[in-house]
Amino acid sequence: MISIFASHGAGRFMRGLTVVGAIAVVAGACYDAGKILDQDAPSRVTATDLDNPAYAQLLVTSAIGDFECAFTQYIVATGLVGDELIDAQLSQAGWDYDRRTIFPASGPYSLGGCGVTQVPSLYTPLAVARFDADKILKELQGWTDAQVPNRQSLIAQAAVYAGYGLELLGEAMCSGAIDLGPEMTRQQLFAAAEARFTTAITAATGTNPTMLKAAYVGRARARLNQNNLTGAGADAALVTDTAFVLNATYSATATRRENLVWSQMYRGLFSAVDPSYRGLTFGGQPDPRVNVVDAGVVGADRGTEIWRQTKYTAIGAPIPIARYAEAQLILAEADNAANNTAGAVDIINALHTKAGIPQYAGGTQAEVKAQIIEERRRELFLEGQRFGDLIRYNVAIQPAPGTAFPVKGGSYGPNTGIQLCFPLPDVERNNNPNIGKTS
């Protein structure tokens, strides 16, 4: 088994984070004019107001803001532990990500808040985002259409973001807990994510086309993670809009609103694109989906060459949460597993045509499966997908465990008994009465 988050609601400590997170986002996320009500937000929101149906839209917007902040932190953290990024900073606090030596007491991943610009956090931001989305979802389900305009559309939004919070936690970690509940396996987390997406599909049908497509992609991903390829393919096939994308939005107005993937390499010199993603070609032609450039400088550690991604070109560049190409790759995997290898190859080649690179000739079922994994590596570069793929497809991690960690010293993990994942943090284990304590 592999390691996960813990719920935001796991103890008084985490409960406090939720309230702070929700109120902070009211101040920090609500300046995004495309996502808020056409009304002035109050300067302060009291705890009792969080249960007021008059604030339904504001609370959904706040939960989305929490997720978007957590999402960019997640991409950098998992990119470092996985194979997309390498560490280039001088601060020792961040070395364990790239070195893959993550332990339950590790501070940055388990205790750091959202909006960190150097050493990203993962557990707490995602736990807060999941909790907030689930909380407003439950409130909306208890309110009436008369109390809340567009209630079904708001239910769809809250359920989608709650689903993605659970999805990411399940992909990155090994076990978790929700709202002071018992420790859950990754598969249980994926099942919980699937349930949220099913709720979203019901609510979004006829009310919110964007959330409907996002929910189908999210549920397809959750089913893929549960090895339900038939169900995953069925959902993915329902996403037929080639232009579909659900973006996480960012801006330069506050640190928690910044695209951290961009700022890590351009404003700071804290990380760089991993060598395995440099100079990628297909059929002798450069693959524009993974276009990276040599910055000609070394990082803050004075030893790591900085290669920068060009996918996100500004501090406010959006990051896809779900999109058509992902649905197509899920469908290709389902087709290939069902012996429709030709259909899978057709999907790959449609993506190649869009990218302007040569066609893929196809091969055996096993060879096509390997190519799908490679297509995912390239198509979904720095979109928060690769770390989960490393685990799900059992990809051999490089550099191999035990290899010397360059520049800063030590060696790559995981160490004996530690798997490629984020362990349940001590802060969760020690504050949740339904989970065994550390010795």
Sequence and secondary structure as in RCSB ss.txt:
>XXXX:A:sequence
MISIFASHGAGRFMRGLTVVGAIAVVAGACYDAGKILDQDAPSRVTATDLDNPAYAQLLVTSAIGDFECAFTQYI
VATGLVGDELIDAQLSQAGWDYDRRTIFPASGPYSLGGCGVTQVPSLYTPLAVARFDADKILKELQGWTDAQVPN
RQSLIAQAAVYAGYGLELLGEAMCSGAIDLGPEMTRQQLFAAAEARFTTAITAATGTNPTMLKAAYVGRARARLN
QNNLTGAGADAALVTDTAFVLNATYSATATRRENLVWSQMYRGLFSAVDPSYRGLTFGGQPDPRVNVVDAGVVGA
DRGTEIWRQTKYTAIGAPIPIARYAEAQLILAEADNAANNTAGAVDIINALHTKAGIPQYAGGTQAEVKAQIIEE
RRRELFLEGQRFGDLIRYNVAIQPAPGTAFPVKGGSYGPNTGIQLCFPLPDVERNNNPNIGKTS
>XXXX:A:secstr
       TTSSHHHHHHHHHHHHHHHHHTTT GGGS SS   S   TGGGG GGGHHHHHHHHHHHHHHHHHHHH
HHHHHHTTSEEE  S GGGHHHHHT   TT HHHHH  TT SSS   HHHHHHHHHHHHHHHHHHHHS TTTSTT
HHHHHHHHHHHHHHHHHHHHHHBSEE STT   EEHHHHHHHHHHHHHHHHHHHTTT HHHHHHHHHHHHHHHHH
TT HHHHHHHHHT   TT EEEE   SSSGGGS HHHHHHTTS SEEE GGGSS EETTEE GGG EEEEEEE T
TSSSEEEEE SS STT  EEEEEHHHHHHHHHHHHHHTT HHHHHHHHHHHHHHHT        HHHHHHHHHHH
HHHHTTTTT HHHHHHHTT   SS TT B TTT SB    TT  SSB   HHHHTT TTS    
